């Protein structure tokens, strides 16, 4: 992720049993908002009993250009469950 935003970032998830995004189903992290370089983050989600059906990333809490080259969702064994790929060349 390359970011010119500010503030903490958050990853939210939803399941069939709890389909709405909420603070109780989120994890925060502190990204580097230097806008200049790509940074890699590994965010561990707590163990979830049901399959995650939706994922949301809030990369900061202020205006600013944010680019995401790749986002991977892995299971507890490290196997990629879902991948979203952008363009790292920009």
N, CA, C and O atoms as a MOPAC input file, in Angstrom:
PM7 MOZYME 1SCF
protein

 N      0.85600 1    -1.16500 1     0.00000 1
 C      0.00000 1     0.00000 1     0.00000 1
 C      0.90100 1     1.22700 1     0.00000 1
 O      1.92700 1     1.26200 1     0.67900 1
 N      0.50700 1     2.21300 1    -0.76000 1
 C      1.17500 1     3.51000 1    -0.80400 1
 C      0.12000 1     4.54000 1    -0.43800 1
 O     -0.93500 1     4.59300 1    -1.06900 1
 N      0.38900 1     5.35900 1     0.57300 1
 C     -0.66600 1     6.23800 1     1.08500 1
 C     -0.16500 1     7.65300 1     1.37200 1
 O      0.91500 1     7.86100 1     1.92400 1
 N     -0.99400 1     8.60900 1     0.97500 1
 C     -0.78000 1    10.01200 1     1.34000 1
 C     -1.91700 1    10.48300 1     2.25400 1
 O     -2.16400 1    11.68200 1     2.37800 1
 N     -2.59600 1     9.54500 1     2.88300 1
 C     -3.66600 1     9.85000 1     3.83000 1
 C     -3.04800 1    10.06900 1     5.20900 1
 O     -1.85200 1    10.34100 1     5.31600 1
 N     -3.84100 1     9.95500 1     6.24400 1
 C     -3.34900 1    10.06800 1     7.62100 1
 C     -4.18800 1     9.16700 1     8.51000 1
 O     -5.26300 1     8.70800 1     8.12500 1
 N     -3.67400 1     8.92500 1     9.70600 1
 C     -4.42900 1     8.22200 1    10.73400 1
 C     -4.37000 1     6.71500 1    10.63500 1
 O     -3.77900 1     6.15900 1     9.70900 1
 N     -4.99200 1     6.05900 1    11.60600 1
 C     -4.98200 1     4.59900 1    11.63200 1
 C     -5.82100 1     4.00800 1    10.50000 1
 O     -6.73400 1     4.64800 1     9.98000 1
 N     -5.49200 1     2.79900 1    10.14300 1
 C     -6.25400 1     2.04400 1     9.14000 1
 C     -7.04300 1     0.96100 1     9.86800 1
 O     -6.73300 1     0.60700 1    11.00500 1
 N     -8.06900 1     0.44200 1     9.19500 1
 C     -8.89000 1    -0.60300 1     9.79000 1
 C     -9.29200 1    -1.61600 1     8.73800 1
 O     -9.58900 1    -1.26800 1     7.59600 1
 N     -9.29700 1    -2.88900 1     9.14800 1
 C     -9.82200 1    -3.96600 1     8.32100 1
 C    -11.08700 1    -4.46900 1     9.01100 1
 O    -11.05800 1    -4.83500 1    10.18600 1
 N    -12.19200 1    -4.48500 1     8.27500 1
 C    -13.47600 1    -4.97500 1     8.77600 1
 C    -13.80600 1    -6.27500 1     8.05800 1
 O    -13.38600 1    -6.47700 1     6.91900 1
 N    -14.55700 1    -7.16000 1     8.71300 1
 C    -15.02500 1    -8.37600 1     8.05800 1
 C    -16.47200 1    -8.62900 1     8.44400 1
 O    -16.96400 1    -8.14000 1     9.46100 1
 N    -17.14100 1    -9.41000 1     7.59800 1
 C    -18.53700 1    -9.77600 1     7.84500 1
 C    -18.68400 1   -11.27100 1     7.58700 1
 O    -17.93000 1   -11.86200 1     6.81400 1
 N    -19.66900 1   -11.86700 1     8.24800 1
 C    -19.98700 1   -13.28300 1     8.05200 1
 C    -21.48900 1   -13.39100 1     7.77400 1
 O    -22.21100 1   -12.39800 1     7.85900 1
 N    -21.94700 1   -14.57100 1     7.45000 1
 C    -23.38500 1   -14.75300 1     7.23300 1
 C    -24.15500 1   -14.43400 1     8.51500 1
 O    -25.21200 1   -13.80500 1     8.46100 1
 N    -23.63300 1   -14.86300 1     9.66800 1
 C    -24.30300 1   -14.60800 1    10.94700 1
 C    -24.26600 1   -13.13100 1    11.33100 1
 O    -25.20800 1   -12.63000 1    11.94400 1
 N    -23.18700 1   -12.42800 1    10.97600 1
 C    -23.03400 1   -10.99800 1    11.29100 1
 C    -22.64700 1   -10.27100 1    10.00100 1
 O    -21.47400 1    -9.97100 1     9.77900 1
 N    -23.65000 1    -9.98800 1     9.14400 1
 C    -23.36100 1    -9.44700 1     7.81500 1
 C    -22.98100 1    -7.96600 1     7.76000 1
 O    -22.52100 1    -7.49200 1     6.72100 1
 N    -23.16300 1    -7.23300 1     8.85300 1
 C    -22.84800 1    -5.80400 1     8.84500 1
 C    -21.42800 1    -5.57000 1     9.34900 1
 O    -20.95500 1    -6.27100 1    10.24400 1
 N    -20.75300 1    -4.58100 1     8.76900 1
 C    -19.43800 1    -4.18700 1     9.26600 1
 C    -19.62900 1    -3.42500 1    10.57200 1
 O    -20.51800 1    -2.58100 1    10.68200 1
 N    -18.79100 1    -3.72700 1    11.55900 1
 C    -18.88600 1    -3.03600 1    12.84900 1
 C    -17.51200 1    -2.97000 1    13.48700 1
 O    -16.60000 1    -3.70100 1    13.10000 1
 N    -17.37100 1    -2.09000 1    14.46400 1
 C    -16.10300 1    -1.95200 1    15.17500 1
 C    -15.72800 1    -3.24600 1    15.88400 1
 O    -14.54400 1    -3.53400 1    16.05600 1
 N    -16.72600 1    -4.03100 1    16.30000 1
 C    -16.46800 1    -5.30300 1    16.97300 1
 C    -15.90000 1    -6.36300 1    16.05300 1
 O    -15.34700 1    -7.36100 1    16.51400 1
 N    -16.03500 1    -6.15200 1    14.75800 1
 C    -15.48100 1    -7.07500 1    13.76700 1
 C    -14.47800 1    -6.30100 1    12.92300 1
 O    -14.60800 1    -6.20000 1    11.70400 1
 N    -13.47900 1    -5.76100 1    13.60200 1
 C    -12.44200 1    -5.00600 1    12.90600 1
 C    -11.12700 1    -5.07500 1    13.66200 1
 O    -11.08400 1    -5.35500 1    14.86000 1
 N    -10.07000 1    -4.81400 1    12.93200 1
 C     -8.72700 1    -4.74000 1    13.49700 1
 C     -8.08600 1    -3.46900 1    12.95400 1
 O     -8.16900 1    -3.19200 1    11.75800 1
 N     -7.44800 1    -2.69500 1    13.82900 1
 C     -6.76800 1    -1.46600 1    13.41700 1
 C     -5.27700 1    -1.70800 1    13.27000 1
 O     -4.71200 1    -2.59500 1    13.91000 1
 N     -4.64600 1    -0.90800 1    12.41700 1
 C     -3.18900 1    -0.92700 1    12.30200 1
 C     -2.72000 1     0.46600 1    11.89600 1
 O     -3.51000 1     1.28600 1    11.42800 1
 N     -1.43600 1     0.72100 1    12.07800 1
 C     -0.85200 1     2.03600 1    11.80500 1
 C     -0.02300 1     1.98300 1    10.52200 1
 O      1.12500 1     1.54000 1    10.55000 1
 N     -0.58600 1     2.42400 1     9.41000 1
 C      0.19100 1     2.43500 1     8.16900 1
 C      1.14200 1     3.62900 1     8.10300 1
 O      0.98100 1     4.60600 1     8.83500 1
 N      2.11700 1     3.53800 1     7.23000 1
 C      3.01700 1     4.66400 1     6.97000 1
 C      2.39700 1     5.47600 1     5.84300 1
 O      2.21300 1     4.96500 1     4.73800 1
 N      2.08300 1     6.70400 1     6.10600 1
 C      1.44100 1     7.58200 1     5.13400 1
 C      2.47600 1     8.55300 1     4.54800 1
 O      2.31200 1     9.76900 1     4.64400 1
 N      3.52400 1     8.02100 1     3.95200 1
 C      4.54400 1     8.89000 1     3.37500 1
 C      4.28700 1     9.20500 1     1.90600 1
 O      4.92300 1    10.10100 1     1.35200 1
 N      3.36200 1     8.48200 1     1.26200 1
 C      2.99600 1     8.75100 1    -0.12200 1
 C      4.07300 1     8.46600 1    -1.14100 1
 O      3.85700 1     8.66500 1    -2.33700 1
 N      5.22700 1     8.00700 1    -0.69900 1
 C      6.36600 1     7.84500 1    -1.59400 1
 C      6.70200 1     6.39900 1    -1.93500 1
 O      7.06200 1     6.09900 1    -3.07400 1
 N      6.58900 1     5.51300 1    -0.97600 1
 C      7.05000 1     4.13800 1    -1.16600 1
 C      5.92500 1     3.15400 1    -0.88100 1
 O      4.96700 1     3.44700 1    -0.16500 1
 N      6.08200 1     1.96600 1    -1.47800 1
 C      5.16700 1     0.86500 1    -1.19000 1
 C      5.54600 1     0.25700 1     0.14800 1
 O      6.72800 1     0.08300 1     0.44300 1
 N      4.55400 1    -0.06400 1     0.95400 1
 C      4.76900 1    -0.71600 1     2.24400 1
 C      3.90300 1    -1.96600 1     2.29700 1
 O      2.77800 1    -1.98000 1     1.79800 1
 N      4.44100 1    -3.00900 1     2.90500 1
 C      3.73700 1    -4.28900 1     3.02900 1
 C      3.25400 1    -4.43100 1     4.47100 1
 O      4.00300 1    -4.17700 1     5.41400 1
 N      2.00800 1    -4.83400 1     4.63000 1
 C      1.41400 1    -5.02100 1     5.95400 1
 C      0.83200 1    -6.42000 1     6.03700 1
 O      0.24100 1    -6.90700 1     5.07200 1
 N      0.99200 1    -7.06300 1     7.16900 1
 C      0.35900 1    -8.35700 1     7.44700 1
 C     -0.50900 1    -8.14600 1     8.68600 1
 O      0.00100 1    -7.96100 1     9.79100 1
 N     -1.80400 1    -8.17600 1     8.49000 1
 C     -2.75500 1    -7.90000 1     9.56700 1
 C     -3.41700 1    -9.21400 1     9.95600 1
 O     -4.08200 1    -9.84300 1     9.13300 1
 N     -3.24000 1    -9.62900 1    11.19000 1
 C     -3.83000 1   -10.87700 1    11.66500 1
 C     -5.22800 1   -10.60100 1    12.21100 1
 O     -5.41100 1    -9.78400 1    13.11400 1
 N     -6.20200 1   -11.29600 1    11.64800 1
 C     -7.57600 1   -11.19700 1    12.14900 1
 C     -7.77600 1   -12.24200 1    13.23100 1
 O     -7.13200 1   -13.29000 1    13.19100 1
 N     -8.64900 1   -11.99000 1    14.19500 1
 C     -8.92200 1   -13.01200 1    15.20700 1
 C     -9.61000 1   -14.21400 1    14.55900 1
 O    -10.17600 1   -14.10800 1    13.47100 1
 N     -9.55100 1   -15.32800 1    15.22900 1
 C    -10.20700 1   -16.53400 1    14.73300 1
 C    -11.71500 1   -16.27700 1    14.62100 1
 O    -12.35300 1   -15.80500 1    15.56200 1
 N    -12.26000 1   -16.59600 1    13.46000 1
 C    -13.68100 1   -16.38100 1    13.19500 1
 C    -14.32400 1   -17.74400 1    12.96100 1
 O    -13.84500 1   -18.51900 1    12.13300 1
 N    -15.40700 1   -18.04300 1    13.68400 1
 C    -16.05300 1   -19.35600 1    13.59100 1
 C    -16.68500 1   -19.59500 1    12.22600 1
 O    -16.65800 1   -20.71300 1    11.71300 1
 N    -17.25000 1   -18.54900 1    11.64100 1
 C    -17.90300 1   -18.70200 1    10.33600 1
 C    -17.01900 1   -18.12500 1     9.23700 1
 O    -16.12700 1   -17.31700 1     9.49300 1
 N    -17.28400 1   -18.55400 1     8.02600 1
 C    -16.53600 1   -18.08000 1     6.87100 1
 C    -16.75600 1   -16.58400 1     6.68100 1
 O    -17.88000 1   -16.09600 1     6.80200 1
 N    -15.68900 1   -15.86400 1     6.38400 1
 C    -15.78500 1   -14.43800 1     6.09000 1
 C    -16.41900 1   -14.28600 1     4.71400 1
 O    -15.96400 1   -14.88400 1     3.73900 1
 N    -17.47500 1   -13.48000 1     4.64600 1
 C    -18.18000 1   -13.28500 1     3.37300 1
 C    -17.84800 1   -11.95200 1     2.71100 1
 O    -17.96900 1   -11.81700 1     1.49400 1
 N    -17.43300 1   -10.97200 1     3.50200 1
 C    -17.07000 1    -9.66000 1     2.96500 1
 C    -15.90800 1    -9.09700 1     3.76300 1
 O    -15.75800 1    -9.37000 1     4.95400 1
 N    -15.08800 1    -8.30600 1     3.08300 1
 C    -13.94000 1    -7.67800 1     3.71100 1
 C    -13.92100 1    -6.21700 1     3.28500 1
 O    -14.22900 1    -5.88800 1     2.14000 1
 N    -13.55600 1    -5.35000 1     4.21500 1
 C    -13.47000 1    -3.92100 1     3.90100 1
 C    -12.18400 1    -3.36700 1     4.49800 1
 O    -11.84900 1    -3.65500 1     5.64700 1
 N    -11.47400 1    -2.57800 1     3.71900 1
 C    -10.25900 1    -1.92000 1     4.18500 1
 C    -10.49000 1    -0.42000 1     4.20100 1
 O    -10.85800 1     0.17100 1     3.18600 1
 N    -10.27500 1     0.18600 1     5.34600 1
 C    -10.27000 1     1.64600 1     5.46000 1
 C     -8.80800 1     2.03300 1     5.67100 1
 O     -8.28900 1     1.86900 1     6.77500 1
 N     -8.12700 1     2.54800 1     4.62900 1
 C     -6.68700 1     2.75100 1     4.69400 1
 C     -6.22000 1     3.94300 1     5.51300 1
 O     -5.01900 1     4.09100 1     5.73600 1
 N     -7.11300 1     4.78200 1     5.96100 1
 C     -6.77500 1     5.95000 1     6.77000 1
 C     -8.06300 1     6.68800 1     7.09000 1
 O     -9.14800 1     6.25500 1     6.70400 1
 N     -7.93600 1     7.81800 1     7.80800 1
 C     -9.15500 1     8.54200 1     8.15800 1
 C     -9.11700 1     9.99800 1     7.70300 1
 O     -9.79800 1    10.85400 1     8.26800 1
 N     -8.31100 1    10.27000 1     6.67000 1
 C     -8.22000 1    11.63000 1     6.13800 1
 C     -8.12100 1    11.55700 1     4.61500 1
 O     -7.73500 1    10.52400 1     4.06800 1
 N     -8.46300 1    12.63400 1     3.93800 1
 C     -8.32000 1    12.63500 1     2.48100 1
 C     -6.86500 1    12.41500 1     2.07000 1
 O     -5.94500 1    12.77400 1     2.80500 1
 N     -6.67000 1    11.84100 1     0.92600 1
 C     -5.33100 1    11.61500 1     0.39400 1
 C     -5.32600 1    10.40300 1    -0.51000 1
 O     -6.09700 1     9.46600 1    -0.30500 1
 N     -4.47100 1    10.41500 1    -1.50000 1
 C     -4.37900 1     9.31900 1    -2.46300 1
 C     -3.81000 1     8.07000 1    -1.80200 1
 O     -2.75900 1     8.11900 1    -1.16200 1
 N     -4.51000 1     6.95200 1    -1.96000 1
 C     -4.06600 1     5.66000 1    -1.43900 1
 C     -4.08000 1     4.66800 1    -2.59800 1
 O     -5.07100 1     4.57500 1    -3.32300 1
 N     -2.99900 1     3.93500 1    -2.77300 1
 C     -2.93100 1     2.90800 1    -3.80600 1
 C     -2.67400 1     1.57600 1    -3.13500 1
 O     -1.83900 1     1.46600 1    -2.23600 1
 N     -3.40000 1     0.57000 1    -3.58100 1
 C     -3.24500 1    -0.77500 1    -3.04400 1
 C     -2.85300 1    -1.68200 1    -4.19800 1
 O     -3.61200 1    -1.85000 1    -5.15300 1
 N     -1.66200 1    -2.26800 1    -4.10800 1
 C     -1.16500 1    -3.11700 1    -5.18900 1
 C     -1.74100 1    -4.52600 1    -5.10300 1
 O     -2.04400 1    -5.14900 1    -6.12000 1
 N     -1.88500 1    -5.01500 1    -3.88300 1
 C     -2.37600 1    -6.38600 1    -3.71400 1
 C     -2.93400 1    -6.53500 1    -2.31100 1
 O     -2.39000 1    -5.99700 1    -1.34700 1
 N     -4.02800 1    -7.27300 1    -2.21600 1
 C     -4.64400 1    -7.58700 1    -0.93000 1
 C     -4.95600 1    -9.07600 1    -0.93500 1
 O     -5.66300 1    -9.56600 1    -1.81600 1
 N     -4.43300 1    -9.78800 1     0.04000 1
 C     -4.64500 1   -11.23400 1     0.13900 1
 C     -5.36500 1   -11.56400 1     1.42900 1
 O     -5.04400 1   -11.01800 1     2.48500 1
 N     -6.33300 1   -12.45200 1     1.34600 1
 C     -6.98900 1   -13.00300 1     2.52800 1
 C     -6.53200 1   -14.44600 1     2.62900 1
 O     -6.75900 1   -15.24400 1     1.71900 1
 N     -5.88600 1   -14.78000 1     3.74400 1
 C     -5.36000 1   -16.12500 1     3.95400 1
 C     -6.08600 1   -16.79400 1     5.11500 1
 O     -6.54500 1   -16.12300 1     6.03900 1
 N     -6.18400 1   -18.11200 1     5.06100 1
 C     -6.77100 1   -18.83300 1     6.18600 1
 C     -5.70100 1   -19.07200 1     7.25400 1
 O     -4.56400 1   -18.62700 1     7.09800 1
 N     -6.05300 1   -19.76200 1     8.32400 1
 C     -5.13100 1   -19.99200 1     9.44500 1
 C     -3.88600 1   -20.77000 1     9.03200 1
 O     -2.85700 1   -20.68200 1     9.70200 1
 N     -3.96100 1   -21.52800 1     7.94400 1
 C     -2.81100 1   -22.29500 1     7.45900 1
 C     -1.94500 1   -21.50100 1     6.49100 1
 O     -0.90700 1   -21.99200 1     6.04800 1
 N     -2.35200 1   -20.28900 1     6.16000 1
 C     -1.58400 1   -19.46200 1     5.23900 1
 C     -1.98400 1   -19.61500 1     3.77900 1
 O     -1.37000 1   -19.00600 1     2.90300 1
 N     -3.00300 1   -20.41800 1     3.50600 1
 C     -3.47800 1   -20.61500 1     2.14000 1
 C     -4.30000 1   -19.39900 1     1.70600 1
 O     -5.16000 1   -18.92900 1     2.45000 1
 N     -4.03300 1   -18.89600 1     0.51000 1
 C     -4.77500 1   -17.74700 1     0.00200 1
 C     -6.20900 1   -18.17000 1    -0.30600 1
 O     -6.44300 1   -19.08800 1    -1.09300 1
 N     -7.15800 1   -17.49100 1     0.32100 1
 C     -8.58000 1   -17.75600 1     0.12500 1
 C     -9.12900 1   -16.84400 1    -0.97600 1
 O     -9.96200 1   -17.25600 1    -1.78400 1
 N     -8.64800 1   -15.60100 1    -0.99200 1
 C     -9.09800 1   -14.61500 1    -1.97800 1
 C     -7.95600 1   -13.63500 1    -2.20600 1
 O     -7.23000 1   -13.28700 1    -1.27500 1
 N     -7.80300 1   -13.19400 1    -3.45000 1
 C     -6.75300 1   -12.21100 1    -3.78100 1
 C     -7.34300 1   -11.12000 1    -4.64700 1
 O     -8.11700 1   -11.38200 1    -5.56800 1
 N     -6.96800 1    -9.90000 1    -4.33700 1
 C     -7.31600 1    -8.73900 1    -5.15100 1
 C     -5.98500 1    -8.13900 1    -5.60100 1
 O     -5.12600 1    -7.85700 1    -4.76500 1
 N     -5.80500 1    -7.94200 1    -6.87900 1
 C     -4.52500 1    -7.46800 1    -7.40700 1
 C     -4.73800 1    -6.17000 1    -8.14800 1
 O     -5.61700 1    -6.06500 1    -9.00300 1
 N     -3.91100 1    -5.16000 1    -7.81100 1
 C     -3.94100 1    -3.87200 1    -8.48400 1
 C     -2.72900 1    -3.74400 1    -9.37600 1
 O     -2.25400 1    -4.73700 1    -9.92600 1
 N     -2.22200 1    -2.53200 1    -9.52600 1
 C     -1.09500 1    -2.25800 1   -10.39600 1
 C     -0.00200 1    -1.55700 1    -9.60500 1
 O     -0.15100 1    -0.38900 1    -9.24600 1
 N      1.10600 1    -2.26200 1    -9.32700 1
 C      2.20600 1    -1.70200 1    -8.52300 1
 C      3.04200 1    -0.68500 1    -9.27900 1
 O      3.85400 1     0.01100 1    -8.67100 1
 N      2.86500 1    -0.58100 1   -10.57500 1
 C      3.72800 1     0.29600 1   -11.35900 1
 C      3.37300 1     1.76700 1   -11.20900 1
 O      4.15600 1     2.62500 1   -11.61400 1
 N      2.24100 1     2.07600 1   -10.65200 1
 C      1.81600 1     3.47600 1   -10.54100 1
 C      2.36200 1     4.10500 1    -9.29900 1
 O      2.10800 1     5.28200 1    -9.04000 1

